[in-house]
Amino acid sequence: MPTTRFCLIRHGETDWNRERRLQGHLDIPLNSRGLQQAEQLAHALAQQQLEFSALHVSELTRARQTASAISRRLGLPLQTHAALKERHYGAFQGHTFEEARQHIPHVYRLHQERDVHFDLQGGESLHGFQQRIMQYMQQLAEHYAGKQILVVSHGGVLEMVHRTASGKGLSGARDFPIPNAALNWIRYRDGEWEIEKWADQSHLDSSLDEL
């Protein structure tokens, strides 16, 4: 089967990223730095003169704002999808980890234990989240077989893809970066995912890592 190549991008910075506050499905816009990062990102992609067949984007505002800069530069229409949204963090949404530790200690404890089937009290479990993301990524890979596409989404989404491609389980702590507005290259062929290059920030002045 032909290889599908993806450029995966986490959205630009938001005020809640700076506060280390969990966003999940809450619709938080980019801040001024995030908007600048989106333009730097779009400029870098245009400079590379790469050919992309499509631009698929999470329907949340922070991802759409990031992708809009790319769309204008590359002339690609935004195709938005609920399936590319961030993990639903349930009772954690809107809190920092310290606030969660103080106010919902039972939820915080189970989260820290990394129970992959715990839904964060009304949110998504890690297991369910990974299934949602990878099923959709495979659909994209098969639909665009032999082509190259852009996906603009969220830190948690990129984490699930990286863990799948690298063979890491869900129970261990993350040991790789997921910066705002960085370029992450992966490919899919015949049922196998492979990481080509991860967390390229050469086009950015600075960027925050995922929580």
Residue frames relative to the residue before (quaternion, step in Angstrom):
aa qw qx qy qz dx dy dz
M 1.0000 0.0000 0.0000 0.0000 0.00 0.00 0.00
P 0.5289 -0.6258 0.4572 0.3458 3.61 -1.10 0.61
T 0.4991 -0.6599 0.4877 0.2787 3.56 -1.25 0.52
T 0.2083 -0.7348 0.6315 0.1340 3.56 -1.08 0.82
R 0.1641 -0.7962 0.5785 0.0668 3.57 -0.82 1.00
F 0.1503 -0.7961 0.5846 0.0432 3.54 -0.93 1.00
C 0.1474 -0.6941 0.6884 0.1508 3.51 -1.29 0.59
L 0.1272 -0.8119 0.5693 0.0256 3.57 -0.42 1.27
I 0.0516 -0.8087 0.5854 -0.0250 3.56 -0.90 0.96
R 0.2944 -0.6944 0.6281 0.1914 3.52 -1.03 0.89
H 0.5986 -0.5966 0.4028 0.3515 3.58 -1.02 0.81
G 0.6153 -0.5466 0.4255 0.3763 3.57 -1.30 0.28
E 0.7306 -0.4719 0.2975 0.3938 3.53 -1.35 0.23
T 0.1401 -0.7448 0.6453 0.0960 3.55 -1.22 0.69
D 0.6497 -0.4901 0.3854 0.4349 3.59 -1.25 0.23
W 0.6537 0.5167 -0.3204 0.4506 3.59 1.02 -0.72
N 0.5626 0.5533 -0.3882 0.4761 3.60 1.14 -0.49
R 0.6762 0.5009 -0.2895 0.4560 3.56 0.91 -0.95
E 0.6938 0.4494 -0.2654 0.4961 3.60 1.11 -0.69
R 0.3771 -0.7272 0.4735 0.3237 3.60 1.33 -0.17
R 0.4023 0.7149 -0.4549 0.3466 3.55 1.06 0.86
L 0.4514 -0.7161 0.4668 0.2561 3.60 -0.81 0.99
Q 0.2620 -0.7972 0.5326 0.1107 3.56 -0.74 1.11
G 0.0529 -0.8279 0.5542 0.0680 3.58 0.84 -0.95
H 0.8086 -0.2097 0.1839 0.5181 3.58 -0.79 -1.05
L 0.4768 0.6560 -0.4601 0.3614 3.62 1.21 -0.04
D 0.3904 -0.7841 0.4519 0.1694 3.55 -0.81 1.08
I 0.0551 0.8257 -0.5492 0.1163 3.56 0.20 1.36
P 0.3634 -0.7548 0.4982 0.2236 3.64 -0.75 0.95
L 0.6307 -0.4960 0.4307 0.4132 3.54 -1.34 0.11
N 0.3620 -0.6706 0.5871 0.2729 3.54 -1.24 0.47
S 0.7535 -0.3906 0.2487 0.4668 3.61 -1.26 -0.03
R 0.6413 0.5029 -0.3333 0.4741 3.60 1.03 -0.71
G 0.6340 0.5400 -0.3273 0.4464 3.57 1.00 -0.79
L 0.6468 0.5014 -0.3159 0.4801 3.58 1.01 -0.78
Q 0.6336 0.5117 -0.3251 0.4807 3.59 1.07 -0.73
Q 0.6375 0.5260 -0.3242 0.4602 3.59 0.98 -0.83
A 0.6259 0.5427 -0.3365 0.4477 3.57 1.01 -0.80
E 0.6668 0.4842 -0.3014 0.4796 3.59 0.98 -0.81
Q 0.6346 0.5202 -0.3293 0.4672 3.61 1.00 -0.78
L 0.6416 0.5325 -0.2999 0.4635 3.54 1.03 -0.86
A 0.6747 0.4922 -0.2914 0.4665 3.56 0.86 -0.97
H 0.6358 0.5268 -0.3225 0.4628 3.58 1.02 -0.82
A 0.6524 0.5219 -0.3136 0.4512 3.60 0.95 -0.90
L 0.6637 0.4941 -0.3072 0.4701 3.59 0.94 -0.84
A 0.6484 0.5117 -0.3201 0.4640 3.59 0.99 -0.79
Q 0.6406 0.5437 -0.3167 0.4402 3.58 1.03 -0.82
Q 0.6672 0.5137 -0.2992 0.4487 3.58 1.08 -0.72
Q 0.2536 -0.8182 0.4824 0.1831 3.57 1.31 -0.27
L 0.2933 0.7506 -0.5258 0.2722 3.54 0.92 0.96
E 0.3736 -0.7228 0.5369 0.2229 3.55 -1.13 0.62
F 0.0567 -0.7940 0.6052 -0.0070 3.56 -0.73 1.12
S 0.4020 -0.7405 0.4949 0.2125 3.54 -1.00 0.88
A 0.8126 -0.0138 0.0480 0.5807 3.61 1.14 -0.53
L 0.2299 -0.7326 0.6263 0.1352 3.51 -1.38 0.42
H 0.0358 -0.8117 0.5817 -0.0390 3.58 -0.37 1.31
V 0.0861 -0.8425 0.5258 -0.0795 3.51 -0.75 1.17
S 0.5227 -0.5813 0.5255 0.3359 3.54 -1.19 0.64
E 0.4873 -0.6903 0.4504 0.2883 3.58 -1.03 0.73
L 0.5176 0.6405 -0.4284 0.3719 3.64 1.21 -0.12
T 0.6568 -0.5865 0.3186 0.3508 3.57 -1.04 0.90
R 0.6683 0.5237 -0.3225 0.4185 3.61 0.85 -0.93
A 0.6606 0.4730 -0.3049 0.4969 3.59 1.10 -0.64
R 0.6590 0.5087 -0.3181 0.4537 3.59 0.94 -0.82
Q 0.6367 0.5158 -0.3362 0.4643 3.60 1.01 -0.72
T 0.6392 0.5149 -0.3205 0.4728 3.58 1.00 -0.79
A 0.7055 0.4734 -0.2626 0.4575 3.55 0.88 -0.97
S 0.5696 0.6136 -0.3871 0.3863 3.61 1.11 -0.58
A 0.6309 0.5245 -0.3346 0.4635 3.58 1.03 -0.75
I 0.6450 0.5068 -0.3100 0.4807 3.59 1.02 -0.83
S 0.6359 0.5503 -0.3213 0.4354 3.56 0.95 -0.93
R 0.6705 0.4964 -0.2978 0.4641 3.58 0.92 -0.91
R 0.6942 0.4919 -0.2791 0.4451 3.59 0.91 -0.91
L 0.7960 0.3340 -0.1445 0.4837 3.55 0.89 -1.01
G 0.4239 -0.7286 0.4510 0.2933 3.58 1.24 -0.18
L 0.4797 0.6486 -0.4466 0.3869 3.55 1.13 0.68
P 0.4046 -0.7078 0.5116 0.2714 3.63 -0.83 0.87
L 0.4762 -0.6482 0.5143 0.2977 3.57 -1.15 0.68
Q 0.0773 -0.7500 0.6547 0.0541 3.55 -1.00 0.89
T 0.1391 -0.8416 0.5205 0.0386 3.58 -0.23 1.30
H 0.0584 -0.8094 0.5836 -0.0278 3.54 -1.09 0.83
A 0.4708 -0.6590 0.5147 0.2814 3.56 -1.00 0.86
A 0.6111 0.5930 -0.3465 0.3935 3.60 1.09 -0.69
L 0.6895 0.4642 -0.2779 0.4816 3.62 1.22 -0.36
K 0.3990 0.7216 -0.4753 0.3069 3.60 1.26 0.22
E 0.6403 -0.5165 0.4225 0.3804 3.52 -1.35 0.41
R 0.6416 -0.4790 0.4178 0.4293 3.56 -1.29 0.19
H 0.3890 -0.6667 0.5736 0.2742 3.57 -1.11 0.68
Y 0.2306 -0.8309 0.4987 0.0883 3.55 -0.48 1.24
G 0.4553 -0.7318 0.4392 0.2537 3.60 1.17 0.43
A 0.8503 -0.0756 0.0874 0.5135 3.56 -0.88 -1.01
F 0.5928 0.5896 -0.3585 0.4152 3.61 1.22 -0.34
Q 0.5564 0.6546 -0.3987 0.3208 3.59 1.07 -0.66
G 0.7910 0.2706 -0.2393 0.4937 3.53 -0.90 1.01
H 0.6741 0.4765 -0.2854 0.4869 3.60 1.28 -0.19
T 0.3936 -0.5949 0.6181 0.3304 3.51 -1.35 0.23
F 0.6493 -0.5044 0.3715 0.4314 3.60 -1.22 0.23
E 0.6369 0.5268 -0.3356 0.4518 3.59 1.03 -0.72
E 0.6386 0.5085 -0.3243 0.4780 3.59 1.01 -0.76
A 0.6451 0.5127 -0.3193 0.4680 3.58 0.99 -0.80
R 0.6319 0.5381 -0.3324 0.4479 3.58 0.97 -0.82
Q 0.7095 0.4607 -0.2575 0.4669 3.57 1.00 -0.82
H 0.8046 0.3617 -0.1523 0.4456 3.57 0.82 -1.04
I 0.7810 0.1306 -0.0875 0.6044 3.61 1.13 -0.57
P 0.0535 -0.8718 0.4854 0.0374 3.60 0.72 1.07
H 0.6315 0.5354 -0.3496 0.4385 3.63 1.03 -0.67
V 0.6487 0.4875 -0.3093 0.4958 3.60 1.07 -0.74
Y 0.6322 0.5401 -0.3169 0.4563 3.57 0.99 -0.86
R 0.6594 0.5212 -0.3156 0.4405 3.59 0.90 -0.92
L 0.6846 0.4740 -0.2941 0.4692 3.59 0.86 -0.92
H 0.6111 0.5370 -0.3469 0.4667 3.58 1.09 -0.65
Q 0.6814 0.4915 -0.2879 0.4595 3.57 0.90 -0.92
E 0.6436 0.5093 -0.3156 0.4762 3.58 1.15 -0.54
R 0.3141 -0.7978 0.4589 0.2330 3.58 1.36 -0.17
D 0.1376 0.7562 -0.6063 0.2043 3.52 0.76 1.14
V 0.3256 -0.8077 0.4587 0.1766 3.59 -0.27 1.27
H 0.6927 0.4447 -0.2801 0.4940 3.59 1.26 -0.20
F 0.5058 0.6413 -0.4256 0.3895 3.61 1.27 0.08
D 0.2959 -0.8126 0.4844 0.1323 3.60 -0.70 1.10
L 0.4953 -0.6897 0.4153 0.3265 3.60 1.22 0.40
Q 0.5899 -0.6153 0.3363 0.4004 3.54 1.12 0.79
G 0.8447 -0.1096 0.0033 0.5238 3.51 0.34 1.29
G 0.6236 0.5274 -0.3507 0.4582 3.58 1.24 0.12
E 0.6481 -0.4722 0.4036 0.4406 3.56 -1.06 -0.87
S 0.4135 -0.6630 0.5542 0.2868 3.55 -1.07 0.68
L 0.6318 -0.5183 0.4066 0.4085 3.58 -1.24 0.39
H 0.6475 0.5283 -0.3198 0.4465 3.56 0.97 -0.87
G 0.6885 0.4747 -0.2841 0.4690 3.59 0.88 -0.92
F 0.6297 0.5400 -0.3207 0.4572 3.55 1.06 -0.80
Q 0.6593 0.4998 -0.3105 0.4681 3.59 0.88 -0.90
Q 0.6413 0.5207 -0.3293 0.4574 3.59 0.96 -0.80
R 0.6432 0.5287 -0.3234 0.4497 3.59 0.92 -0.91
I 0.7073 0.4741 -0.2713 0.4486 3.56 0.80 -1.03
M 0.7358 0.4440 -0.2634 0.4383 3.58 0.72 -1.00
Q 0.5814 0.5470 -0.3842 0.4639 3.59 1.12 -0.48
Y 0.6896 0.4655 -0.2893 0.4733 3.56 0.92 -0.86
M 0.6281 0.5321 -0.3397 0.4549 3.59 0.99 -0.76
Q 0.6457 0.5086 -0.3277 0.4659 3.57 0.99 -0.75
Q 0.6104 0.5439 -0.3471 0.4594 3.58 1.04 -0.74
L 0.6549 0.4991 -0.3080 0.4766 3.57 0.96 -0.87
A 0.6545 0.5346 -0.3119 0.4343 3.57 0.90 -0.96
E 0.7002 0.4584 -0.2706 0.4757 3.56 0.93 -0.85
H 0.6437 0.5265 -0.3244 0.4507 3.58 1.03 -0.77
Y 0.7770 0.2919 -0.1435 0.5389 3.59 1.03 -0.84
A 0.1202 0.8338 -0.5289 0.1028 3.58 1.08 0.67
G 0.8211 0.2065 -0.1858 0.4987 3.55 -0.86 1.05
K 0.6768 0.4674 -0.2849 0.4923 3.58 1.29 0.00
Q 0.4067 -0.6842 0.5561 0.2391 3.53 -1.40 0.04
I 0.0126 0.8242 -0.5643 0.0461 3.60 -0.74 1.02
L 0.3889 -0.6879 0.5702 0.2243 3.52 -1.36 0.44
V 0.0474 -0.7676 0.6388 0.0229 3.56 -1.08 0.80
V 0.0879 -0.7858 0.6119 0.0213 3.59 -0.74 1.10
S 0.1410 0.8140 -0.5359 0.1741 3.55 -0.48 1.20
H 0.6754 -0.5038 0.4028 0.3574 3.59 -1.06 -0.82
G 0.6951 -0.5007 0.3307 0.3958 3.54 -1.28 0.42
G 0.6687 0.5027 -0.3030 0.4564 3.56 0.91 -0.87
V 0.6212 0.5395 -0.3309 0.4621 3.56 1.07 -0.76
L 0.6775 0.4807 -0.2908 0.4747 3.58 0.89 -0.93
E 0.6077 0.5510 -0.3582 0.4460 3.58 1.07 -0.65
M 0.6564 0.5089 -0.3191 0.4565 3.61 0.93 -0.85
V 0.6474 0.5062 -0.3198 0.4715 3.59 1.01 -0.79
H 0.6587 0.5073 -0.3126 0.4594 3.60 0.89 -0.91
R 0.6647 0.5038 -0.3143 0.4535 3.59 0.88 -0.91
T 0.6498 0.5077 -0.3171 0.4685 3.58 1.01 -0.78
A 0.7061 0.4790 -0.2697 0.4463 3.58 0.82 -1.02
S 0.7355 0.4121 -0.2271 0.4874 3.58 1.06 -0.73
G 0.4891 -0.6908 0.4128 0.3365 3.58 1.28 -0.08
K 0.4272 0.6916 -0.4750 0.3370 3.58 1.22 0.35
G 0.4404 -0.6752 0.5203 0.2820 3.57 -1.05 0.70
L 0.6066 -0.5780 0.4162 0.3531 3.54 -1.34 0.04
S 0.6346 0.6083 -0.3235 0.3502 3.57 1.14 -0.53
G 0.6661 0.5056 -0.3101 0.4522 3.61 1.15 -0.45
A 0.5939 -0.5637 0.4326 0.3774 3.58 -1.20 0.46
R 0.5513 -0.6092 0.4529 0.3460 3.58 -1.11 0.63
D 0.0899 -0.8113 0.5775 0.0169 3.58 -0.92 0.93
F 0.6522 0.4298 -0.3262 0.5324 3.58 1.14 0.66
P 0.5012 -0.6834 0.4435 0.2917 3.61 -1.07 0.68
I 0.0798 -0.7534 0.6477 0.0803 3.55 -1.30 0.43
P 0.0393 -0.8524 0.5213 0.0126 3.62 0.38 1.17
N 0.5959 -0.5293 0.4646 0.3860 3.54 -1.28 0.44
A 0.8916 0.0780 -0.0557 0.4426 3.55 -1.15 0.84
A 0.4267 0.6720 -0.4917 0.3529 3.60 1.13 0.53
L 0.4436 -0.6625 0.5343 0.2809 3.57 -1.32 0.29
N 0.0277 -0.7893 0.6120 -0.0413 3.56 -0.87 1.05
W 0.1345 -0.8287 0.5428 0.0215 3.57 -0.55 1.21
I 0.0715 0.7731 -0.6265 0.0685 3.55 -0.89 1.01
R 0.1530 -0.7812 0.5921 0.1258 3.55 -1.26 0.26
Y 0.2280 -0.7572 0.6037 0.1009 3.51 -1.30 0.57
R 0.1512 0.7717 -0.6082 0.1087 3.54 -0.93 0.92
D 0.8706 -0.0468 0.0189 0.4895 3.54 -0.92 1.01
G 0.7731 -0.3909 0.1867 0.4634 3.57 0.84 1.02
E 0.6878 0.4645 -0.2727 0.4866 3.60 1.28 -0.07
W 0.2405 -0.7513 0.6015 0.1257 3.54 -1.07 0.90
E 0.0112 -0.7996 0.6003 -0.0111 3.57 -1.05 0.77
I 0.3580 -0.7217 0.5530 0.2124 3.56 -1.00 0.85
E 0.2488 -0.7686 0.5732 0.1372 3.59 -0.85 0.98
K 0.7720 -0.1418 0.1549 0.6000 3.57 0.78 -1.08
W 0.1197 -0.8275 0.5483 0.0180 3.57 -0.85 0.96
A 0.8754 0.1129 -0.0884 0.4616 3.54 -1.23 0.76
D 0.1951 0.7700 -0.5706 0.2084 3.56 0.82 1.03
Q 0.0233 -0.8206 0.5690 -0.0485 3.58 -0.46 1.28
S 0.3031 0.8109 -0.4683 0.1768 3.59 1.24 0.25
H 0.6761 0.4896 -0.2878 0.4694 3.61 1.20 -0.45
L 0.6759 0.5148 -0.2666 0.4551 3.61 1.31 -0.21
D 0.4950 -0.6219 0.5141 0.3223 3.56 -1.25 0.51
S 0.7568 -0.1735 0.1458 0.6131 3.56 1.01 -0.90
S 0.0387 -0.7999 0.5988 -0.0057 3.55 -1.23 0.46
L 0.3854 -0.7226 0.5299 0.2205 3.55 -1.08 0.79
D 0.4514 -0.6651 0.5263 0.2771 3.55 -1.11 0.73
E 0.6014 -0.5354 0.4529 0.3827 3.54 -1.29 0.41
L 0.6013 -0.5679 0.4190 0.3748 3.59 -1.15 0.63
